[in-house]
Amino acid sequence: MCTDIWKEVEKLQLELHDVVSKKGIGSPEAIRVSQDFREKMDEYRRCSTQR
């Protein structure tokens, strides 16, 4: 299960990098993706500490 979450983290990281390079770090889209990334990282941390 954690590996699936980690794959989503990696996908969001790439998406965030792409959005920031195209639209800037303060763009609404970058902020949204950044929040999604943080939430997914928190989910991964919870998953990995439950082992």
Rosetta constraint file for C-alpha pairs under 8 A:
AtomPair CA 1 CA 5 HARMONIC 6.62 0.50
AtomPair CA 1 CA 47 HARMONIC 7.90 0.50
AtomPair CA 2 CA 6 HARMONIC 6.08 0.50
AtomPair CA 2 CA 44 HARMONIC 6.26 0.50
AtomPair CA 2 CA 47 HARMONIC 5.91 0.50
AtomPair CA 2 CA 48 HARMONIC 6.50 0.50
AtomPair CA 3 CA 7 HARMONIC 6.23 0.50
AtomPair CA 4 CA 8 HARMONIC 6.51 0.50
AtomPair CA 5 CA 9 HARMONIC 6.30 0.50
AtomPair CA 5 CA 40 HARMONIC 7.15 0.50
AtomPair CA 5 CA 43 HARMONIC 7.52 0.50
AtomPair CA 5 CA 44 HARMONIC 5.95 0.50
AtomPair CA 6 CA 10 HARMONIC 6.25 0.50
AtomPair CA 6 CA 41 HARMONIC 7.98 0.50
AtomPair CA 6 CA 44 HARMONIC 6.50 0.50
AtomPair CA 7 CA 11 HARMONIC 6.23 0.50
AtomPair CA 8 CA 12 HARMONIC 6.13 0.50
AtomPair CA 8 CA 40 HARMONIC 7.39 0.50
AtomPair CA 9 CA 13 HARMONIC 6.10 0.50
AtomPair CA 9 CA 37 HARMONIC 6.32 0.50
AtomPair CA 9 CA 40 HARMONIC 6.00 0.50
AtomPair CA 9 CA 41 HARMONIC 6.38 0.50
AtomPair CA 10 CA 14 HARMONIC 6.33 0.50
AtomPair CA 11 CA 15 HARMONIC 6.21 0.50
AtomPair CA 12 CA 16 HARMONIC 5.93 0.50
AtomPair CA 12 CA 33 HARMONIC 6.95 0.50
AtomPair CA 12 CA 36 HARMONIC 7.47 0.50
AtomPair CA 12 CA 37 HARMONIC 5.67 0.50
AtomPair CA 13 CA 17 HARMONIC 6.22 0.50
AtomPair CA 13 CA 37 HARMONIC 6.71 0.50
AtomPair CA 14 CA 18 HARMONIC 6.19 0.50
AtomPair CA 15 CA 19 HARMONIC 6.10 0.50
AtomPair CA 15 CA 33 HARMONIC 7.38 0.50
AtomPair CA 16 CA 20 HARMONIC 6.01 0.50
AtomPair CA 16 CA 30 HARMONIC 6.25 0.50
AtomPair CA 16 CA 33 HARMONIC 5.80 0.50
AtomPair CA 16 CA 34 HARMONIC 6.42 0.50
AtomPair CA 16 CA 37 HARMONIC 7.94 0.50
AtomPair CA 17 CA 21 HARMONIC 6.12 0.50
AtomPair CA 18 CA 22 HARMONIC 6.25 0.50
AtomPair CA 19 CA 23 HARMONIC 5.64 0.50
AtomPair CA 19 CA 24 HARMONIC 7.02 0.50
AtomPair CA 19 CA 25 HARMONIC 7.92 0.50
AtomPair CA 19 CA 29 HARMONIC 7.09 0.50
AtomPair CA 19 CA 30 HARMONIC 5.75 0.50
AtomPair CA 20 CA 24 HARMONIC 4.44 0.50
AtomPair CA 20 CA 25 HARMONIC 4.86 0.50
AtomPair CA 20 CA 27 HARMONIC 7.74 0.50
AtomPair CA 20 CA 30 HARMONIC 5.84 0.50
AtomPair CA 21 CA 25 HARMONIC 7.77 0.50
AtomPair CA 23 CA 27 HARMONIC 6.05 0.50
AtomPair CA 23 CA 29 HARMONIC 7.97 0.50
AtomPair CA 23 CA 30 HARMONIC 7.47 0.50
AtomPair CA 24 CA 30 HARMONIC 7.13 0.50
AtomPair CA 25 CA 30 HARMONIC 5.78 0.50
AtomPair CA 25 CA 31 HARMONIC 7.26 0.50
AtomPair CA 26 CA 30 HARMONIC 6.50 0.50
AtomPair CA 26 CA 31 HARMONIC 6.55 0.50
AtomPair CA 27 CA 31 HARMONIC 6.29 0.50
AtomPair CA 28 CA 32 HARMONIC 6.18 0.50
AtomPair CA 29 CA 33 HARMONIC 6.19 0.50
AtomPair CA 30 CA 34 HARMONIC 5.93 0.50
AtomPair CA 31 CA 35 HARMONIC 6.18 0.50
AtomPair CA 32 CA 36 HARMONIC 6.26 0.50
AtomPair CA 33 CA 37 HARMONIC 6.00 0.50
AtomPair CA 34 CA 38 HARMONIC 6.21 0.50
AtomPair CA 35 CA 39 HARMONIC 6.18 0.50
AtomPair CA 36 CA 40 HARMONIC 6.15 0.50
AtomPair CA 37 CA 41 HARMONIC 6.13 0.50
AtomPair CA 38 CA 42 HARMONIC 6.19 0.50
AtomPair CA 39 CA 43 HARMONIC 6.24 0.50
AtomPair CA 40 CA 44 HARMONIC 6.16 0.50
AtomPair CA 41 CA 45 HARMONIC 6.17 0.50
AtomPair CA 42 CA 46 HARMONIC 6.22 0.50
AtomPair CA 43 CA 47 HARMONIC 6.19 0.50
AtomPair CA 44 CA 48 HARMONIC 6.03 0.50
AtomPair CA 45 CA 49 HARMONIC 6.13 0.50
AtomPair CA 46 CA 50 HARMONIC 6.38 0.50
AtomPair CA 47 CA 51 HARMONIC 7.27 0.50
